[in-house]
Amino acid sequence: MSDIRLTAWVRGRVQGVGFRWWVRARALELGLAGAATNLDDGRVEVVAEGPRDRCEQLLVLLRGGTTPGQVESVTERWANSTGSFSGFVER
């Protein structure tokens, strides 16, 4: 089974170290590589690569409201993995 790339844009009160740290911790628990980055428009972009089922689990967590921020909406895009990440970083 090949890896997949999930790109999710999270809107709400999510810009901050606490939210990005939480995303990183969940992604690492799921064995995903990628990054969480603040965007200029107030959203956080989460890019995760790994098995599709684990990326889907991360998406459920992002939408589930269990994060330190107040998530209002999550928009996602799926693509083939590029394999360009090693580990998971917060930016």
TAFENPE-V705556 format. One record per helix or strand. SS is the DSSP state (@ for helix, = for strand). FROM is the first residue (numbers start at 1). TO is the last residue. Records with the same first field share a line. If there is no record, write none. Layout:
SS = FROM-TO  FROM-TO
This chain:
= = 4-13  33-38  44-50  70-80  88-90
@ = 17-29  52-63
